[in-house]
């Protein structure tokens, strides 16, 4: 599950935020609660939670994510 979440977050945060209709600021940041809500609307099978996000941030080998 971690890998699926990581791949999807990489897609929307690094390449295609418009997939889930989020906006990134000039530094690439977005609202976490909005990210979770819109991800779950678009892809409910991920069942994204704050805990999932924290897990991916803490355990991603490539250190792609920062909160």
N, CA, C and O atoms as a Tripos MOL2 file, in Angstrom:
@<TRIPOS>MOLECULE
protein
  268   267    67     0     0
PROTEIN
NO_CHARGES

@<TRIPOS>ATOM
      1 N           0.8270   -1.1980    0.0000 N.3       1 UNK1
      2 CA          0.0000    0.0000    0.0000 C.3       1 UNK1
      3 C           0.8700    1.2600    0.0000 C.2       1 UNK1
      4 O           0.5470    2.2290   -0.6870 O.2       1 UNK1
      5 N           1.9680    1.2590    0.7610 N.am      2 UNK2
      6 CA          2.8440    2.4230    0.8250 C.3       2 UNK2
      7 C           3.3460    2.8120   -0.5640 C.2       2 UNK2
      8 O           3.4060    3.9940   -0.9030 O.2       2 UNK2
      9 N           3.7040    1.8090   -1.3610 N.am      3 UNK3
     10 CA          4.2270    2.0830   -2.7040 C.3       3 UNK3
     11 C           3.1620    2.7500   -3.5740 C.2       3 UNK3
     12 O           3.4690    3.6880   -4.3100 O.2       3 UNK3
     13 N           1.9220    2.2820   -3.5010 N.am      4 UNK4
     14 CA          0.8320    2.8790   -4.2860 C.3       4 UNK4
     15 C           0.5990    4.3380   -3.8880 C.2       4 UNK4
     16 O           0.4300    5.2090   -4.7410 O.2       4 UNK4
     17 N           0.5940    4.5830   -2.5910 N.am      5 UNK5
     18 CA          0.4030    5.9510   -2.0970 C.3       5 UNK5
     19 C           1.5560    6.8300   -2.5530 C.2       5 UNK5
     20 O           1.3350    7.9390   -3.0410 O.2       5 UNK5
     21 N           2.7680    6.3530   -2.4020 N.am      6 UNK6
     22 CA          3.9480    7.1190   -2.7970 C.3       6 UNK6
     23 C           3.9180    7.4620   -4.2850 C.2       6 UNK6
     24 O           4.1850    8.6020   -4.6640 O.2       6 UNK6
     25 N           3.5990    6.4970   -5.1130 N.am      7 UNK7
     26 CA          3.5490    6.7390   -6.5580 C.3       7 UNK7
     27 C           2.4780    7.7640   -6.9110 C.2       7 UNK7
     28 O           2.7060    8.6480   -7.7360 O.2       7 UNK7
     29 N           1.3180    7.6440   -6.2920 N.am      8 UNK8
     30 CA          0.2480    8.5850   -6.6000 C.3       8 UNK8
     31 C           0.6090    9.9850   -6.1180 C.2       8 UNK8
     32 O           0.3820   10.9610   -6.8330 O.2       8 UNK8
     33 N           1.1660   10.0950   -4.9230 N.am      9 UNK9
     34 CA          1.5620   11.4050   -4.4210 C.3       9 UNK9
     35 C           2.6440   12.0280   -5.2870 C.2       9 UNK9
     36 O           2.6360   13.2360   -5.5210 O.2       9 UNK9
     37 N           3.5660   11.2190   -5.7590 N.am     10 UNK10
     38 CA          4.5970   11.7290   -6.6750 C.3      10 UNK10
     39 C           3.9570   12.2820   -7.9420 C.2      10 UNK10
     40 O           4.3400   13.3460   -8.4310 O.2      10 UNK10
     41 N           2.9940   11.5620   -8.4600 N.am     11 UNK11
     42 CA          2.3050   12.0070   -9.6710 C.3      11 UNK11
     43 C           1.6670   13.3760   -9.4630 C.2      11 UNK11
     44 O           1.9140   14.3060  -10.2300 O.2      11 UNK11
     45 N           0.8450   13.4950   -8.4230 N.am     12 UNK12
     46 CA          0.0840   14.7380   -8.2650 C.3      12 UNK12
     47 C           0.9110   15.8840   -7.6910 C.2      12 UNK12
     48 O           0.6170   17.0460   -7.9720 O.2      12 UNK12
     49 N           1.9250   15.5930   -6.9030 N.am     13 UNK13
     50 CA          2.7090   16.6730   -6.3010 C.3      13 UNK13
     51 C           3.8890   17.1090   -7.1480 C.2      13 UNK13
     52 O           4.3550   18.2420   -7.0240 O.2      13 UNK13
     53 N           4.3750   16.2320   -8.0020 N.am     14 UNK14
     54 CA          5.5570   16.5790   -8.7840 C.3      14 UNK14
     55 C           5.2690   16.8020  -10.2610 C.2      14 UNK14
     56 O           6.0160   17.5050  -10.9420 O.2      14 UNK14
     57 N           4.1990   16.2110  -10.7560 N.am     15 UNK15
     58 CA          3.9880   16.2400  -12.1980 C.3      15 UNK15
     59 C           2.6170   16.7610  -12.6410 C.2      15 UNK15
     60 O           2.5300   17.5930  -13.5440 O.2      15 UNK15
     61 N           1.5580   16.2750  -12.0100 N.am     16 UNK16
     62 CA          0.2080   16.5870  -12.5000 C.3      16 UNK16
     63 C          -0.7790   16.9080  -11.3720 C.2      16 UNK16
     64 O          -1.6880   16.1190  -11.1150 O.2      16 UNK16
     65 N          -0.6160   18.0400  -10.7040 N.am     17 UNK17
     66 CA         -1.5650   18.3800   -9.6360 C.3      17 UNK17
     67 C          -2.9950   18.5560  -10.1480 C.2      17 UNK17
     68 O          -3.9550   18.4170   -9.3900 O.2      17 UNK17
     69 N          -3.1260   18.8630  -11.4410 N.am     18 UNK18
     70 CA         -4.4600   19.0540  -12.0060 C.3      18 UNK18
     71 C          -5.2810   17.7670  -12.0540 C.2      18 UNK18
     72 O          -6.5020   17.8200  -12.2060 O.2      18 UNK18
     73 N          -4.6270   16.6180  -11.9280 N.am     19 UNK19
     74 CA         -5.3550   15.3360  -11.9260 C.3      19 UNK19
     75 C          -6.4050   15.3270  -10.8170 C.2      19 UNK19
     76 O          -7.5110   14.8200  -11.0070 O.2      19 UNK19
     77 N          -6.0550   15.8870   -9.6590 N.am     20 UNK20
     78 CA         -7.0200   15.9300   -8.5580 C.3      20 UNK20
     79 C          -7.4470   17.3620   -8.2430 C.2      20 UNK20
     80 O          -8.0660   17.6220   -7.2110 O.2      20 UNK20
     81 N          -7.1100   18.2830   -9.1390 N.am     21 UNK21
     82 CA         -7.5220   19.6800   -9.0160 C.3      21 UNK21
     83 C          -7.0160   20.3340   -7.7330 C.2      21 UNK21
     84 O          -7.7800   20.9430   -6.9840 O.2      21 UNK21
     85 N          -5.7080   20.1930   -7.4980 N.am     22 UNK22
     86 CA         -5.0930   20.9290   -6.3960 C.3      22 UNK22
     87 C          -4.1450   21.9670   -6.9840 C.2      22 UNK22
     88 O          -3.6760   21.8410   -8.1150 O.2      22 UNK22
     89 N          -3.8810   22.9860   -6.1910 N.am     23 UNK23
     90 CA         -2.9280   24.0120   -6.6040 C.3      23 UNK23
     91 C          -1.7120   23.9450   -5.7110 C.2      23 UNK23
     92 O          -1.8200   23.7990   -4.4930 O.2      23 UNK23
     93 N          -0.5500   24.0530   -6.3340 N.am     24 UNK24
     94 CA          0.7000   24.1320   -5.5980 C.3      24 UNK24
     95 C           1.1490   25.5800   -5.5960 C.2      24 UNK24
     96 O           0.9900   26.2810   -6.5950 O.2      24 UNK24
     97 N           1.7110   26.0370   -4.4810 N.am     25 UNK25
     98 CA          2.2220   27.3990   -4.4830 C.3      25 UNK25
     99 C           3.5480   27.4450   -5.2320 C.2      25 UNK25
    100 O           3.9940   26.4250   -5.7570 O.2      25 UNK25
    101 N           4.1730   28.5950   -5.2880 N.am     26 UNK26
    102 CA          5.3920   28.7430   -6.0880 C.3      26 UNK26
    103 C           6.5430   27.8670   -5.6090 C.2      26 UNK26
    104 O           7.4990   27.6350   -6.3480 O.2      26 UNK26
    105 N           6.4510   27.3810   -4.3710 N.am     27 UNK27
    106 CA          7.4780   26.4920   -3.8280 C.3      27 UNK27
    107 C           7.0840   25.0230   -3.8740 C.2      27 UNK27
    108 O           7.8280   24.1590   -3.4070 O.2      27 UNK27
    109 N           5.9180   24.7420   -4.4340 N.am     28 UNK28
    110 CA          5.4740   23.3600   -4.5840 C.3      28 UNK28
    111 C           4.6830   22.8050   -3.4110 C.2      28 UNK28
    112 O           4.4760   21.5940   -3.3290 O.2      28 UNK28
    113 N           4.2380   23.6600   -2.5060 N.am     29 UNK29
    114 CA          3.4780   23.2330   -1.3350 C.3      29 UNK29
    115 C           1.9870   23.2910   -1.6170 C.2      29 UNK29
    116 O           1.5300   24.0580   -2.4650 O.2      29 UNK29
    117 N           1.2300   22.4670   -0.8890 N.am     30 UNK30
    118 CA         -0.2280   22.4990   -0.9560 C.3      30 UNK30
    119 C          -0.7890   22.1530    0.4140 C.2      30 UNK30
    120 O          -0.0640   21.6870    1.2930 O.2      30 UNK30
    121 N          -2.0690   22.3800    0.5870 N.am     31 UNK31
    122 CA         -2.7370   22.0740    1.8410 C.3      31 UNK31
    123 C          -2.9100   20.5590    1.9800 C.2      31 UNK31
    124 O          -3.4720   19.9130    1.0960 O.2      31 UNK31
    125 N          -2.4320   20.0020    3.0770 N.am     32 UNK32
    126 CA         -2.4520   18.5590    3.2750 C.3      32 UNK32
    127 C          -3.8690   17.9990    3.3810 C.2      32 UNK32
    128 O          -4.1680   16.9580    2.7960 O.2      32 UNK32
    129 N          -4.7250   18.6700    4.1090 N.am     33 UNK33
    130 CA         -6.1050   18.1760    4.2430 C.3      33 UNK33
    131 C          -6.8180   18.1720    2.8920 C.2      33 UNK33
    132 O          -7.5780   17.2510    2.5920 O.2      33 UNK33
    133 N          -6.5770   19.1880    2.0880 N.am     34 UNK34
    134 CA         -7.1750   19.2380    0.7520 C.3      34 UNK34
    135 C          -6.6040   18.1230   -0.1300 C.2      34 UNK34
    136 O          -7.3420   17.4840   -0.8800 O.2      34 UNK34
    137 N          -5.3100   17.8970   -0.0400 N.am     35 UNK35
    138 CA         -4.6690   16.8160   -0.7900 C.3      35 UNK35
    139 C          -5.3040   15.4700   -0.4480 C.2      35 UNK35
    140 O          -5.6200   14.6840   -1.3420 O.2      35 UNK35
    141 N          -5.4880   15.2100    0.8250 N.am     36 UNK36
    142 CA         -6.0930   13.9460    1.2620 C.3      36 UNK36
    143 C          -7.5320   13.8400    0.7620 C.2      36 UNK36
    144 O          -7.9280   12.8120    0.2120 O.2      36 UNK36
    145 N          -8.3060   14.8940    0.9530 N.am     37 UNK37
    146 CA         -9.7200   14.8750    0.5450 C.3      37 UNK37
    147 C          -9.8710   14.6690   -0.9640 C.2      37 UNK37
    148 O         -10.6550   13.8320   -1.4090 O.2      37 UNK37
    149 N          -9.1160   15.4370   -1.7360 N.am     38 UNK38
    150 CA         -9.2540   15.3400   -3.1870 C.3      38 UNK38
    151 C          -8.6910   14.0270   -3.7350 C.2      38 UNK38
    152 O          -9.1910   13.5050   -4.7310 O.2      38 UNK38
    153 N          -7.6610   13.4970   -3.0920 N.am     39 UNK39
    154 CA         -7.1500   12.1860   -3.4960 C.3      39 UNK39
    155 C          -8.2160   11.1290   -3.2780 C.2      39 UNK39
    156 O          -8.4420   10.2850   -4.1460 O.2      39 UNK39
    157 N          -8.8730   11.1690   -2.1280 N.am     40 UNK40
    158 CA         -9.9100   10.1700   -1.8310 C.3      40 UNK40
    159 C         -11.1320   10.3080   -2.7200 C.2      40 UNK40
    160 O         -11.8090    9.3170   -2.9970 O.2      40 UNK40
    161 N         -11.4270   11.5220   -3.1700 N.am     41 UNK41
    162 CA        -12.5280   11.7110   -4.1160 C.3      41 UNK41
    163 C         -12.1640   11.1140   -5.4780 C.2      41 UNK41
    164 O         -12.9960   10.4880   -6.1350 O.2      41 UNK41
    165 N         -10.9160   11.3170   -5.8880 N.am     42 UNK42
    166 CA        -10.4710   10.8570   -7.1990 C.3      42 UNK42
    167 C         -10.1620    9.3640   -7.2130 C.2      42 UNK42
    168 O         -10.4950    8.6580   -8.1650 O.2      42 UNK42
    169 N          -9.5260    8.8970   -6.1490 N.am     43 UNK43
    170 CA         -9.0710    7.5030   -6.1060 C.3      43 UNK43
    171 C          -9.3800    6.9050   -4.7240 C.2      43 UNK43
    172 O          -8.4730    6.7210   -3.9120 O.2      43 UNK43
    173 N         -10.6410    6.6060   -4.4610 N.am     44 UNK44
    174 CA        -11.0360    6.1070   -3.1380 C.3      44 UNK44
    175 C         -10.3490    4.8020   -2.7400 C.2      44 UNK44
    176 O         -10.2400    4.4990   -1.5520 O.2      44 UNK44
    177 N          -9.8940    4.0410   -3.7060 N.am     45 UNK45
    178 CA         -9.2350    2.7670   -3.3850 C.3      45 UNK45
    179 C          -7.9380    2.9720   -2.5970 C.2      45 UNK45
    180 O          -7.4860    2.0590   -1.9080 O.2      45 UNK45
    181 N          -7.3390    4.1600   -2.6920 N.am     46 UNK46
    182 CA         -6.1310    4.4350   -1.9080 C.3      46 UNK46
    183 C          -6.4530    4.6200   -0.4320 C.2      46 UNK46
    184 O          -5.6150    4.3490    0.4290 O.2      46 UNK46
    185 N          -7.6700    5.0810   -0.1370 N.am     47 UNK47
    186 CA         -8.0870    5.3520    1.2470 C.3      47 UNK47
    187 C          -7.0020    6.1320    1.9770 C.2      47 UNK47
    188 O          -6.5320    5.7250    3.0390 O.2      47 UNK47
    189 N          -6.6110    7.2700    1.3860 N.am     48 UNK48
    190 CA         -5.5250    8.0790    1.9340 C.3      48 UNK48
    191 C          -5.9330    8.6800    3.2660 C.2      48 UNK48
    192 O          -7.0210    9.2380    3.4030 O.2      48 UNK48
    193 N          -5.0520    8.5620    4.2390 N.am     49 UNK49
    194 CA         -5.2590    9.1300    5.5650 C.3      49 UNK49
    195 C          -4.0120    9.9130    5.9600 C.2      49 UNK49
    196 O          -2.9680    9.8050    5.3170 O.2      49 UNK49
    197 N          -4.1310   10.6920    7.0130 N.am     50 UNK50
    198 CA         -2.9790   11.4130    7.5340 C.3      50 UNK50
    199 C          -1.8770   10.4210    7.9010 C.2      50 UNK50
    200 O          -0.6980   10.6850    7.6690 O.2      50 UNK50
    201 N          -2.2590    9.2940    8.4670 N.am     51 UNK51
    202 CA         -1.2870    8.2740    8.8620 C.3      51 UNK51
    203 C          -0.5310    7.7160    7.6510 C.2      51 UNK51
    204 O           0.6790    7.5020    7.7130 O.2      51 UNK51
    205 N          -1.2710    7.4800    6.5280 N.am     52 UNK52
    206 CA         -0.6180    7.0050    5.3030 C.3      52 UNK52
    207 C           0.4200    8.0080    4.8240 C.2      52 UNK52
    208 O           1.5400    7.6430    4.4700 O.2      52 UNK52
    209 N           0.0320    9.2750    4.8190 N.am     53 UNK53
    210 CA          0.9340   10.3240    4.3430 C.3      53 UNK53
    211 C           2.1670   10.4010    5.2320 C.2      53 UNK53
    212 O           3.2910   10.4510    4.7330 O.2      53 UNK53
    213 N           1.9670   10.4100    6.5330 N.am     54 UNK54
    214 CA          3.0990   10.4740    7.4630 C.3      54 UNK54
    215 C           4.0300    9.2800    7.2920 C.2      54 UNK54
    216 O           5.2500    9.4220    7.3730 O.2      54 UNK54
    217 N           3.4620    8.1180    7.0580 N.am     55 UNK55
    218 CA          4.2540    6.9090    6.8280 C.3      55 UNK55
    219 C           5.1050    7.0350    5.5680 C.2      55 UNK55
    220 O           6.2910    6.7040    5.5760 O.2      55 UNK55
    221 N           4.4970    7.5130    4.4920 N.am     56 UNK56
    222 CA          5.2340    7.6670    3.2320 C.3      56 UNK56
    223 C           6.3500    8.7010    3.3900 C.2      56 UNK56
    224 O           7.4690    8.4850    2.9250 O.2      56 UNK56
    225 N           6.0480    9.8090    4.0380 N.am     57 UNK57
    226 CA          7.0650   10.8490    4.2350 C.3      57 UNK57
    227 C           8.2340   10.3010    5.0580 C.2      57 UNK57
    228 O           9.3950   10.5460    4.7320 O.2      57 UNK57
    229 N           7.9280    9.5740    6.1040 N.am     58 UNK58
    230 CA          8.9750    9.0680    6.9980 C.3      58 UNK58
    231 C           9.7910    7.9360    6.3920 C.2      58 UNK58
    232 O          10.9680    7.7800    6.7140 O.2      58 UNK58
    233 N           9.1780    7.1480    5.5200 N.am     59 UNK59
    234 CA          9.8310    5.9200    5.0640 C.3      59 UNK59
    235 C          10.1890    5.8680    3.5860 C.2      59 UNK59
    236 O          10.6180    4.8240    3.0960 O.2      59 UNK59
    237 N          10.0220    6.9670    2.8700 N.am     60 UNK60
    238 CA         10.3670    6.9750    1.4490 C.3      60 UNK60
    239 C          11.8730    6.9910    1.2860 C.2      60 UNK60
    240 O          12.5400    7.9230    1.7350 O.2      60 UNK60
    241 N          12.4130    5.9630    0.6440 N.am     61 UNK61
    242 CA         13.8640    5.8210    0.4770 C.3      61 UNK61
    243 C          14.4860    7.0030   -0.2750 C.2      61 UNK61
    244 O          15.6210    7.3930   -0.0030 O.2      61 UNK61
    245 N          13.7410    7.5580   -1.2080 N.am     62 UNK62
    246 CA         14.2740    8.6370   -2.0380 C.3      62 UNK62
    247 C          14.0710   10.0170   -1.4080 C.2      62 UNK62
    248 O          14.5050   11.0240   -1.9670 O.2      62 UNK62
    249 N          13.4210   10.0650   -0.2620 N.am     63 UNK63
    250 CA         13.1730   11.3160    0.4710 C.3      63 UNK63
    251 C          12.5450   12.3730   -0.4350 C.2      63 UNK63
    252 O          12.9930   13.5180   -0.4720 O.2      63 UNK63
    253 N          11.5160   11.9800   -1.1540 N.am     64 UNK64
    254 CA         10.8500   12.8790   -2.0930 C.3      64 UNK64
    255 C           9.8460   13.8090   -1.4180 C.2      64 UNK64
    256 O           9.4390   14.8140   -2.0010 O.2      64 UNK64
    257 N           9.4500   13.4810   -0.2050 N.am     65 UNK65
    258 CA          8.3610   14.2280    0.4140 C.3      65 UNK65
    259 C           8.8210   14.8890    1.7120 C.2      65 UNK65
    260 O           9.6400   14.3500    2.4570 O.2      65 UNK65
    261 N           8.2620   16.0850    1.9560 N.am     66 UNK66
    262 CA          8.5560   16.8410    3.1670 C.3      66 UNK66
    263 C           7.2530   17.4480    3.6480 C.2      66 UNK66
    264 O           6.4380   17.9170    2.8540 O.2      66 UNK66
    265 N           7.0670   17.4330    4.9580 N.am     67 UNK67
    266 CA          5.9160   18.1300    5.5470 C.3      67 UNK67
    267 C           6.4180   19.3190    6.3240 C.2      67 UNK67
    268 O           5.6230   20.0550    6.9080 O.2      67 UNK67
@<TRIPOS>BOND
     1     1     2 1
     2     2     3 1
     3     3     4 2
     4     3     5 am
     5     5     6 1
     6     6     7 1
     7     7     8 2
     8     7     9 am
     9     9    10 1
    10    10    11 1
    11    11    12 2
    12    11    13 am
    13    13    14 1
    14    14    15 1
    15    15    16 2
    16    15    17 am
    17    17    18 1
    18    18    19 1
    19    19    20 2
    20    19    21 am
    21    21    22 1
    22    22    23 1
    23    23    24 2
    24    23    25 am
    25    25    26 1
    26    26    27 1
    27    27    28 2
    28    27    29 am
    29    29    30 1
    30    30    31 1
    31    31    32 2
    32    31    33 am
    33    33    34 1
    34    34    35 1
    35    35    36 2
    36    35    37 am
    37    37    38 1
    38    38    39 1
    39    39    40 2
    40    39    41 am
    41    41    42 1
    42    42    43 1
    43    43    44 2
    44    43    45 am
    45    45    46 1
    46    46    47 1
    47    47    48 2
    48    47    49 am
    49    49    50 1
    50    50    51 1
    51    51    52 2
    52    51    53 am
    53    53    54 1
    54    54    55 1
    55    55    56 2
    56    55    57 am
    57    57    58 1
    58    58    59 1
    59    59    60 2
    60    59    61 am
    61    61    62 1
    62    62    63 1
    63    63    64 2
    64    63    65 am
    65    65    66 1
    66    66    67 1
    67    67    68 2
    68    67    69 am
    69    69    70 1
    70    70    71 1
    71    71    72 2
    72    71    73 am
    73    73    74 1
    74    74    75 1
    75    75    76 2
    76    75    77 am
    77    77    78 1
    78    78    79 1
    79    79    80 2
    80    79    81 am
    81    81    82 1
    82    82    83 1
    83    83    84 2
    84    83    85 am
    85    85    86 1
    86    86    87 1
    87    87    88 2
    88    87    89 am
    89    89    90 1
    90    90    91 1
    91    91    92 2
    92    91    93 am
    93    93    94 1
    94    94    95 1
    95    95    96 2
    96    95    97 am
    97    97    98 1
    98    98    99 1
    99    99   100 2
   100    99   101 am
   101   101   102 1
   102   102   103 1
   103   103   104 2
   104   103   105 am
   105   105   106 1
   106   106   107 1
   107   107   108 2
   108   107   109 am
   109   109   110 1
   110   110   111 1
   111   111   112 2
   112   111   113 am
   113   113   114 1
   114   114   115 1
   115   115   116 2
   116   115   117 am
   117   117   118 1
   118   118   119 1
   119   119   120 2
   120   119   121 am
   121   121   122 1
   122   122   123 1
   123   123   124 2
   124   123   125 am
   125   125   126 1
   126   126   127 1
   127   127   128 2
   128   127   129 am
   129   129   130 1
   130   130   131 1
   131   131   132 2
   132   131   133 am
   133   133   134 1
   134   134   135 1
   135   135   136 2
   136   135   137 am
   137   137   138 1
   138   138   139 1
   139   139   140 2
   140   139   141 am
   141   141   142 1
   142   142   143 1
   143   143   144 2
   144   143   145 am
   145   145   146 1
   146   146   147 1
   147   147   148 2
   148   147   149 am
   149   149   150 1
   150   150   151 1
   151   151   152 2
   152   151   153 am
   153   153   154 1
   154   154   155 1
   155   155   156 2
   156   155   157 am
   157   157   158 1
   158   158   159 1
   159   159   160 2
   160   159   161 am
   161   161   162 1
   162   162   163 1
   163   163   164 2
   164   163   165 am
   165   165   166 1
   166   166   167 1
   167   167   168 2
   168   167   169 am
   169   169   170 1
   170   170   171 1
   171   171   172 2
   172   171   173 am
   173   173   174 1
   174   174   175 1
   175   175   176 2
   176   175   177 am
   177   177   178 1
   178   178   179 1
   179   179   180 2
   180   179   181 am
   181   181   182 1
   182   182   183 1
   183   183   184 2
   184   183   185 am
   185   185   186 1
   186   186   187 1
   187   187   188 2
   188   187   189 am
   189   189   190 1
   190   190   191 1
   191   191   192 2
   192   191   193 am
   193   193   194 1
   194   194   195 1
   195   195   196 2
   196   195   197 am
   197   197   198 1
   198   198   199 1
   199   199   200 2
   200   199   201 am
   201   201   202 1
   202   202   203 1
   203   203   204 2
   204   203   205 am
   205   205   206 1
   206   206   207 1
   207   207   208 2
   208   207   209 am
   209   209   210 1
   210   210   211 1
   211   211   212 2
   212   211   213 am
   213   213   214 1
   214   214   215 1
   215   215   216 2
   216   215   217 am
   217   217   218 1
   218   218   219 1
   219   219   220 2
   220   219   221 am
   221   221   222 1
   222   222   223 1
   223   223   224 2
   224   223   225 am
   225   225   226 1
   226   226   227 1
   227   227   228 2
   228   227   229 am
   229   229   230 1
   230   230   231 1
   231   231   232 2
   232   231   233 am
   233   233   234 1
   234   234   235 1
   235   235   236 2
   236   235   237 am
   237   237   238 1
   238   238   239 1
   239   239   240 2
   240   239   241 am
   241   241   242 1
   242   242   243 1
   243   243   244 2
   244   243   245 am
   245   245   246 1
   246   246   247 1
   247   247   248 2
   248   247   249 am
   249   249   250 1
   250   250   251 1
   251   251   252 2
   252   251   253 am
   253   253   254 1
   254   254   255 1
   255   255   256 2
   256   255   257 am
   257   257   258 1
   258   258   259 1
   259   259   260 2
   260   259   261 am
   261   261   262 1
   262   262   263 1
   263   263   264 2
   264   263   265 am
   265   265   266 1
   266   266   267 1
   267   267   268 2
@<TRIPOS>SUBSTRUCTURE
     1 UNK1         2 RESIDUE 1 A UNK
     2 UNK2         6 RESIDUE 1 A UNK
     3 UNK3        10 RESIDUE 1 A UNK
     4 UNK4        14 RESIDUE 1 A UNK
     5 UNK5        18 RESIDUE 1 A UNK
     6 UNK6        22 RESIDUE 1 A UNK
     7 UNK7        26 RESIDUE 1 A UNK
     8 UNK8        30 RESIDUE 1 A UNK
     9 UNK9        34 RESIDUE 1 A UNK
    10 UNK10       38 RESIDUE 1 A UNK
    11 UNK11       42 RESIDUE 1 A UNK
    12 UNK12       46 RESIDUE 1 A UNK
    13 UNK13       50 RESIDUE 1 A UNK
    14 UNK14       54 RESIDUE 1 A UNK
    15 UNK15       58 RESIDUE 1 A UNK
    16 UNK16       62 RESIDUE 1 A UNK
    17 UNK17       66 RESIDUE 1 A UNK
    18 UNK18       70 RESIDUE 1 A UNK
    19 UNK19       74 RESIDUE 1 A UNK
    20 UNK20       78 RESIDUE 1 A UNK
    21 UNK21       82 RESIDUE 1 A UNK
    22 UNK22       86 RESIDUE 1 A UNK
    23 UNK23       90 RESIDUE 1 A UNK
    24 UNK24       94 RESIDUE 1 A UNK
    25 UNK25       98 RESIDUE 1 A UNK
    26 UNK26      102 RESIDUE 1 A UNK
    27 UNK27      106 RESIDUE 1 A UNK
    28 UNK28      110 RESIDUE 1 A UNK
    29 UNK29      114 RESIDUE 1 A UNK
    30 UNK30      118 RESIDUE 1 A UNK
    31 UNK31      122 RESIDUE 1 A UNK
    32 UNK32      126 RESIDUE 1 A UNK
    33 UNK33      130 RESIDUE 1 A UNK
    34 UNK34      134 RESIDUE 1 A UNK
    35 UNK35      138 RESIDUE 1 A UNK
    36 UNK36      142 RESIDUE 1 A UNK
    37 UNK37      146 RESIDUE 1 A UNK
    38 UNK38      150 RESIDUE 1 A UNK
    39 UNK39      154 RESIDUE 1 A UNK
    40 UNK40      158 RESIDUE 1 A UNK
    41 UNK41      162 RESIDUE 1 A UNK
    42 UNK42      166 RESIDUE 1 A UNK
    43 UNK43      170 RESIDUE 1 A UNK
    44 UNK44      174 RESIDUE 1 A UNK
    45 UNK45      178 RESIDUE 1 A UNK
    46 UNK46      182 RESIDUE 1 A UNK
    47 UNK47      186 RESIDUE 1 A UNK
    48 UNK48      190 RESIDUE 1 A UNK
    49 UNK49      194 RESIDUE 1 A UNK
    50 UNK50      198 RESIDUE 1 A UNK
    51 UNK51      202 RESIDUE 1 A UNK
    52 UNK52      206 RESIDUE 1 A UNK
    53 UNK53      210 RESIDUE 1 A UNK
    54 UNK54      214 RESIDUE 1 A UNK
    55 UNK55      218 RESIDUE 1 A UNK
    56 UNK56      222 RESIDUE 1 A UNK
    57 UNK57      226 RESIDUE 1 A UNK
    58 UNK58      230 RESIDUE 1 A UNK
    59 UNK59      234 RESIDUE 1 A UNK
    60 UNK60      238 RESIDUE 1 A UNK
    61 UNK61      242 RESIDUE 1 A UNK
    62 UNK62      246 RESIDUE 1 A UNK
    63 UNK63      250 RESIDUE 1 A UNK
    64 UNK64      254 RESIDUE 1 A UNK
    65 UNK65      258 RESIDUE 1 A UNK
    66 UNK66      262 RESIDUE 1 A UNK
    67 UNK67      266 RESIDUE 1 A UNK
